Amino acid sequence: MPVVLEDHEAQRSRRSGGREARRAIRAAPLAEDIRPVRAGLEGGRYKPLDRADLDRIHEAVLTVLETVGFANAIPSCLEALTRAGAIHGPDKRIRFPRRLVFDTIRNAARGFTLHGQEPQHDLVLQGTRVHYGTAGAAVHVVDVEKREYRESLLQDIYDAARIVDRMDNIHFFQRPMVPRDIPDPFEMDLNTLYACVTGTTKHVGTSFTTADNVRPALDMLYAIAGSEEKFRARPFVSNSNCFVVPPMKFAEDACGVLEECVKGGIPILLLSAGQAGATAPAAIAGAVVQAVAEVLAGLVYVNALKPGHPAIFGTWPFVSDLRTGAMSGGSAEQALLTAACAQMAQYYDLPGGSAAGMADSKLPDIQSGFEKGITDVMAGLSGLNLVYEAAGMHASLLGFCLESLIIDNDMIGQCLRCVRGIDMSEAALSIDAISDVCLNGPGHYLGHRQTLDLMQREYFYPAIADRFSPKEWAEKGKPDILQRAIAEKKRVLATHFPRHVSRVLDDQLRARYPEIRLPRSAMGY
């Protein structure tokens, strides 16, 4: 009997060792060309609108631009648009003839790249290539351990950038929070930019409060790039620009920022953020019409300033809960709006960016999971080039959670696997494998050469999500995903301090900009 027990223990040990070895293999980094998911996979399989629907939206957009137009254009905007062919009416609204809109769409920049500070993070915006990232202006951070919200700080922005720098499935980092510890607008803009570009080598998106704040930021970016020419050749920062106040009015300060960013060589995210039922029509189709009209007006504006300047078709219509008027970022209606906007960007063959993943849930819980999963996967399947707000956001853009970046990285990996779709090659149809296993082999595919070959290339394995059996789960102390995310957040923040901005250059930046607030101790020095 002892011998039998010994053999049983040995067999169990070997089985367990085999499982652990396979898990170790799966956890090892893969070469880019064999990864099952990666930036730039092509979506576009999900289409809530058919061609006739797209044509009708396009016709409605042209009608709105011709007959309603925009109010509140600043003098420089008015001059640029009228020079391009827009019409300034006696009611002081500026309208856009169809020919002007057609010419702009035809000549606009397309197929361009959003650069990272390191080339492996470059994002090619073309066709239905999909990329996920952060965004937002949350004013709170979610403290998951205390189940509380606190004000967001500059340190939180830097920490979020560092975490994103380590997340394979989050492809760009747009500023997701406002540093509430810096009330001065110039210092806030400068420090936000500094925290972002020193925290990650991925492409960064940021905003500026006024036009006067752009020039010092550009000087900082030119210094980090090595020169103005080098930055203009590879701009690794884009400007998220809310140039429009829905419905159909220009935003004075943002328009000034837009003009300075175009001059300075910064790509522009033309951002229209109407809220259906409040500042946009309650009808989903109408909200799409208004958003597309507003962004096309912005595209005319940018191209009137500098033909062919890189600009992203940033239709971001949000959803209201019509019972209360509150925003509902995690709703099915939001998912439909985002997918429809992706289709309109493809209709014009323009690089498109919209929002998904904006959970209404206040914590990374079950509600957060289904809200983020539904909206993010539909955005990816629709072929949206840039999915903003995809990770970390809660409370309909009011709260940001560092642990959720880690959880959402797994979730986005699953979304990307859906985007990739099904291999329909002759080899994938598996006639030879079926024949081999059934006629020659053991009657299963567990050790078959096809299974081993596809194990890494075809299947996505989450980093922290739980796939243990109930027995294994109990043996490991019954961990849950939030506990594992907390531990991983603490590990990354304790060990990962990017050094792509050298200490010498950082000394020069701090001497030039005494407004920089992020302490050296927070950067691991």
Beta strands, then each sheet from edge to edge (+ up, - down):
strand 1: 41-42
strand 2: 87-88
strand 3: 94-95
strand 4: 113-114
strand 5: 123-124
strand 6: 129-132
strand 7: 140-143
strand 8: 148-151
strand 9: 172-174
strand 10: 203-206
strand 11: 237-241
strand 12: 244-245
strand 13: 249-250
strand 14: 268-272
strand 15: 275-276
strand 16: 311-315
strand 17: 318-319
strand 18: 353-355
strand 19: 386-388
strand 20: 393-394
strand 21: 399-400
sheet 1: 1+ 6- 19- 18-
sheet 2: 2+ 3-
sheet 3: 4+ 5-
sheet 4: 8+ 7- 21- 20+
sheet 5: 9+ 10+ 11+ 14+ 16+
sheet 6: 12+ 13-
sheet 7: 15+ 17+
end
